[in-house]
Amino acid sequence: MATNKASNYENDQVLVEGNSHVKTMLLNRPLKFNALNYQMVLQLIEEFQKLENDPTVGLVIVKANGRAFCVGGDVIECYHCLLTGEWPFAAQMYRKQLTLDYLVATYTKPLVFLINGAVMGGGVGLSMNARYRVVTENTVFAMPEAVIGHYPDVGASYFLSRLSSFFGEYLGLTGARLNGAEMVACGLATHFVPSKNLLLLEKSLHEVDVAEPNTIQGIISKYTQQVPLKEDSVLHRLDLIDHFFSKQTVEEILSSLEHENATLKQEWITKSIKSMKAASPINLKIFLMSIRKGRFEPLKECLTRDSRITTHTFRRTVSNDFLVGVRATLLEKNYKPKWKPSKLELVSNDMVEIYLTKMPENELKLPPRVMREKAPRAKL
């Protein structure tokens, strides 16, 4: 396949290849696990728009080079902006990332994401609203933002709240990991294809003459494999998850988990308690507030709220936890951040509500577009 390199960007961090009718977009920052920096976000927006406006292109495939699909946004880039007092620029970068996520979610042409490897944070926001989301035995999903002093954002209050009952609350509050089979079973992915067959799948998709849903679904299904959930999968415990994570407050959720764990020692409960106690208290409360609102809102509203919350985070309106968390977990790696407020009971509802306050000069302005229907997921 001929490669069309974007000459306006350095290091070819996004590549586009393919024929006149089907294009493959390649995330190409493997040494950084394809973390999305500002340059990549701008280039992805440009490439997606270019292909959407090209009448000869009928289908776009998105994949990544290296062991990870995309481990999130480049928070180190934002961290350095905050250190130098350039939080408005960091907020601008973040708004561009949300604009990219909305572009993907409302894309007028079929998108097939081949998610082979870790997909976290910003990588989740990029891919989870696409029509076709193919995962493999190498795929690992997680949104562990609260552990680094942030909250599950990039539209998580939309796509996590659409999962079964309160499973989204569980994923966001604990940062729990899922494998590919679990992603299909809970609805985060549409198909499971063994990694050894991805190139064959991509080749078959590049031979498509008419890129309509039944044809694409049929081709992917030829390579789809049914994989049973492991015996210890947390998805076998949805009744318990709903019992715990349906509580009204983070304190009640944590207390109920600890009460249960005193008599019923289950590994997933122990891990949930440990991760929640290690996370930023204010960001746990921000996420629970956000997902409870997002369950009844369209994606556009969820992204707008994320923009406001993150702008306040970068501005340090209430808390310094983002800087503290990034430094402790990603830079110094001592994993001992000193959160302020330090305990859940010290985080008031008024503190959380401040994050919803509009800042007109930093508002997200998304263009009028229509959400596409997602493809049905394969049955396991």
C-alpha positions in Angstrom: 0.0 0.0 0.0 1.3 3.4 -0.9 1.8 5.7 2.1 0.6 9.3 2.1 2.9 11.1 4.6 1.7 14.4 6.0 4.6 16.8 5.3 3.4 19.5 7.7 4.1 17.4 10.8 7.3 16.1 12.3 8.2 12.4 12.8 5.2 11.0 10.9 3.2 10.3 14.1 0.1 9.6 12.0 0.4 7.8 8.7 -2.3 7.2 6.1 -2.1 4.4 3.6 -4.5 2.5 1.4 -6.2 2.6 -2.0 -8.6 5.2 -3.4 -11.6 3.7 -1.7 -10.4 2.4 1.7 -7.8 4.1 3.9 -5.9 2.9 7.0 -4.8 5.5 9.5 -1.9 4.5 11.7 -1.0 5.9 15.1 2.8 5.9 14.9 4.3 6.9 18.2 5.2 3.5 19.4 8.0 4.5 21.8 5.4 6.5 23.8 2.8 3.8 23.4 1.0 6.1 21.0 0.0 8.6 23.7 -1.8 11.5 22.0 0.2 14.7 22.1 -1.1 18.0 20.7 0.6 17.4 17.3 -1.0 14.0 16.9 -4.5 15.3 17.8 -4.2 18.2 15.3 -3.0 15.8 12.6 -5.7 13.2 13.3 -8.4 15.9 13.0 -6.9 17.1 9.7 -6.7 13.5 8.3 -10.1 12.5 9.4 -11.7 15.6 7.9 -9.8 15.2 4.7 -10.9 11.6 4.3 -14.5 12.4 5.3 -14.6 15.1 2.6 -13.1 12.9 -0.1 -16.0 11.4 -2.1 -13.8 8.5 -3.3 -13.2 7.2 0.2 -15.8 4.8 1.6 -14.2 3.3 4.6 -11.5 4.3 7.2 -9.6 1.8 9.3 -7.7 3.0 12.4 -4.9 1.0 14.0 -1.6 1.6 15.8 2.1 0.7 15.4 3.8 -1.0 18.4 2.6 -3.0 21.4 -0.1 -0.5 22.5 -3.0 1.0 20.7 -3.1 4.2 22.7 -2.4 4.6 26.4 -4.1 8.0 26.6 -3.4 11.6 26.2 0.1 12.9 26.8 -0.4 14.2 30.3 3.3 15.1 30.7 2.8 17.7 28.0 -0.1 19.2 30.0 1.9 18.9 33.2 4.7 21.0 31.9 2.3 23.7 30.6 0.8 23.9 34.1 4.2 24.2 35.7 5.0 27.2 33.5 1.7 28.9 34.1 0.4 28.1 30.6 -2.8 26.4 31.8 -5.0 28.1 29.1 -2.8 26.4 26.4 -3.2 23.1 28.1 -7.0 23.6 28.2 -6.9 24.5 24.5 -5.0 21.3 23.7 -7.6 19.3 25.7 -10.5 21.0 23.8 -8.9 19.9 20.5 -8.8 16.3 21.8 -12.5 16.4 22.7 -13.2 17.9 19.3 -11.4 14.9 17.8 -13.4 12.4 19.9 -16.6 14.1 18.7 -15.5 14.0 15.1 -15.0 10.2 15.4 -18.3 9.7 17.2 -20.2 11.6 14.5 -18.1 10.4 11.5 -20.2 10.1 8.4 -18.3 7.2 6.9 -17.8 3.8 8.5 -14.9 3.6 10.9 -13.2 0.3 11.9 -10.9 0.5 14.9 -8.4 -2.4 15.3 -7.5 -2.2 19.0 -4.6 -4.5 19.5 -2.8 -3.8 22.8 -3.4 -1.4 25.7 -6.2 1.2 25.2 -6.5 3.7 28.1 -7.8 7.2 28.8 -7.5 9.3 25.7 -7.2 6.2 23.5 -10.6 5.0 24.9 -12.2 8.4 24.2 -10.9 8.2 20.6 -12.2 4.8 19.9 -15.2 3.8 22.0 -17.8 5.8 20.0 -16.7 4.4 16.6 -19.1 2.1 14.9 -16.8 -1.0 14.7 -14.4 -1.7 17.6 -12.3 -4.8 17.1 -10.2 -6.2 20.0 -7.8 -9.1 20.4 -6.2 -11.3 23.0 -3.6 -8.5 23.5 -6.1 -5.8 24.3 -6.2 -4.3 27.7 -8.8 -1.6 28.6 -8.5 0.7 31.6 -9.3 4.2 32.7 -7.1 4.7 35.8 -7.1 8.5 35.8 -8.1 9.0 39.4 -4.9 7.4 40.5 -2.9 10.1 38.8 -5.0 13.0 40.2 -7.5 13.2 37.4 -10.9 11.6 36.6 -12.1 9.4 33.8 -12.9 12.0 31.1 -13.0 12.2 27.3 -16.7 11.3 27.2 -16.4 8.4 29.8 -19.6 9.7 31.5 -21.3 8.9 28.2 -19.9 5.5 27.1 -19.3 4.1 30.5 -22.8 5.0 31.7 -24.3 3.1 28.8 -22.9 -0.2 30.1 -25.0 -2.6 32.1 -26.4 -1.1 35.2 -23.5 0.3 37.3 -20.6 -1.4 35.7 -19.4 1.9 34.3 -19.2 3.3 37.9 -17.1 0.3 38.8 -14.6 0.8 35.9 -14.2 4.5 36.5 -13.9 4.5 40.3 -11.5 1.6 40.5 -9.6 1.9 37.2 -10.1 -1.9 36.7 -8.6 -3.6 33.7 -10.6 -5.6 31.1 -9.3 -8.0 28.5 -10.6 -8.2 24.9 -13.2 -10.9 25.6 -14.6 -8.8 28.6 -14.8 -5.7 26.4 -17.0 -7.5 23.9 -19.1 -9.1 26.6 -19.8 -5.7 28.3 -20.3 -3.8 25.1 -17.1 -1.7 24.9 -16.0 -3.6 21.8 -18.0 -5.1 18.9 -15.8 -8.0 17.8 -13.0 -10.2 19.0 -10.5 -11.2 16.3 -7.3 -13.1 17.1 -4.3 -10.8 16.5 -2.8 -13.2 14.0 -5.8 -12.5 11.7 -5.8 -8.7 11.9 -3.7 -8.3 8.7 -6.0 -10.7 6.9 -9.0 -8.8 8.1 -7.5 -5.5 7.1 -6.6 -6.9 3.6 -10.2 -8.1 3.2 -11.6 -4.7 4.2 -9.3 -3.0 1.7 -11.0 -5.1 -1.1 -14.4 -3.7 -0.3 -16.2 -2.1 -3.2 -19.3 -0.9 -1.4 -18.6 0.2 2.2 -22.1 -0.4 3.6 -22.8 -1.8 7.1 -23.9 -5.3 6.2 -20.8 -5.8 4.0 -18.4 -4.6 6.6 -20.2 -6.5 9.4 -20.0 -9.6 7.3 -16.3 -9.3 6.6 -15.4 -8.7 10.2 -17.6 -11.6 11.3 -15.6 -14.0 9.1 -12.6 -13.4 11.3 -14.5 -13.1 14.6 -13.9 -15.7 17.3 -16.1 -16.5 20.2 -14.0 -16.4 23.4 -15.6 -17.5 26.7 -15.0 -15.3 29.8 -12.5 -16.6 32.3 -13.9 -18.1 35.5 -12.6 -15.3 37.6 -13.9 -12.5 35.3 -15.5 -9.7 37.2 -18.4 -9.8 34.7 -19.6 -12.9 36.5 -20.2 -10.7 39.5 -22.4 -8.0 38.0 -25.1 -8.5 40.7 -22.6 -7.6 43.4 -21.1 -4.8 41.4 -24.6 -3.3 41.0 -25.2 -3.7 44.7 -22.0 -1.8 45.7 -21.7 0.8 42.9 -25.3 1.9 42.8 -24.8 3.7 46.1 -25.4 7.4 46.1 -22.0 8.5 47.3 -18.3 7.4 46.9 -18.2 7.0 50.7 -21.2 4.6 50.7 -19.6 2.6 47.8 -16.3 2.3 49.6 -17.9 1.5 53.0 -20.1 -1.2 51.5 -17.1 -2.8 49.8 -15.1 -2.8 53.0 -18.0 -4.2 55.0 -18.4 -7.1 52.5 -14.6 -7.7 52.4 -14.5 -8.2 56.1 -16.4 -11.5 55.6 -16.2 -12.3 51.9 -12.6 -12.1 50.7 -12.8 -11.8 47.0 -9.8 -10.5 45.0 -11.8 -8.1 42.9 -13.3 -6.5 46.0 -9.8 -6.2 47.7 -8.4 -4.6 44.5 -11.3 -2.2 44.2 -10.8 -1.0 47.8 -7.1 -0.6 47.4 -7.3 1.4 44.1 -10.1 3.7 45.4 -8.1 4.4 48.6 -5.0 5.2 46.5 -7.0 7.6 44.2 -7.6 11.3 44.4 -10.7 11.8 46.7 -12.0 14.8 44.8 -11.6 13.2 41.5 -13.5 10.1 42.6 -16.4 12.4 43.6 -16.1 14.4 40.3 -16.3 11.2 38.3 -19.3 9.8 40.2 -21.1 13.1 39.8 -20.3 13.2 36.1 -21.3 9.6 35.2 -24.6 10.0 37.0 -25.3 13.1 34.9 -24.0 11.5 31.7 -26.4 8.6 31.9 -29.2 11.0 30.8 -27.3 13.2 28.4 -26.0 13.1 24.8 -22.3 12.8 24.1 -22.0 16.5 23.3 -23.2 17.5 26.8 -20.8 15.0 28.4 -17.8 16.4 26.4 -18.8 19.9 27.3 -18.8 19.0 30.9 -15.4 17.3 30.6 -14.0 20.5 29.1 -15.2 22.6 32.0 -14.0 20.2 34.7 -10.6 19.8 33.1 -10.2 23.5 32.6 -10.8 24.0 36.3 -8.4 21.1 37.0 -5.6 22.8 34.9 -6.4 26.2 36.4 -6.2 24.6 39.9 -9.4 26.3 40.9 -10.0 23.9 43.8 -7.2 21.3 43.9 -3.6 20.7 42.9 -4.1 16.9 42.6 -3.4 16.7 38.9 0.1 18.1 39.3 0.7 16.1 42.4 -0.5 12.9 40.9 1.3 13.1 37.6 4.6 14.0 39.5 4.2 11.1 41.9 3.1 8.3 39.6 4.6 9.2 36.2 7.7 11.3 36.9 9.1 10.5 40.4 7.3 7.1 40.4 7.2 6.9 44.2 3.4 6.4 44.0 2.8 8.4 47.2 0.9 11.5 46.1 -0.3 13.7 48.9 -3.9 14.5 47.9 -5.6 17.7 49.0 -8.3 17.3 50.2 -6.8 14.1 51.6 -10.0 12.3 52.5 -13.4 11.7 50.9 -15.2 13.3 53.8 -13.2 16.5 53.3 -14.6 16.9 49.8 -17.8 18.9 49.9 -20.5 18.9 47.3 -19.8 22.6 46.8 -16.2 21.8 45.9 -17.4 19.4 43.2 -20.0 21.8 41.8 -17.3 24.4 41.2 -15.9 22.2 38.5 -19.1 22.7 36.5 -18.8 26.5 36.5 -18.6 27.9 33.0 -15.5 29.9 31.9 -16.7 31.6 28.7 -13.2 32.2 27.3 -12.5 28.5 27.6 -15.8 26.9 26.5 -15.8 23.9 24.2 -17.5 24.8 20.9 -18.4 21.6 19.0 -19.9 21.9 15.4 -23.4 20.6 14.8 -23.1 16.9 13.8 -25.2 13.8 14.2 -24.3 10.7 16.2 -24.1 7.5 14.2 -25.6 4.3 15.4 -23.1 1.8 16.7 -22.7 -1.6 15.2 -24.2 -4.5 17.2 -21.6 -6.4 19.1 -20.7 -10.0 18.5 -22.1 -12.6 20.9 -19.6 -14.5 23.1 
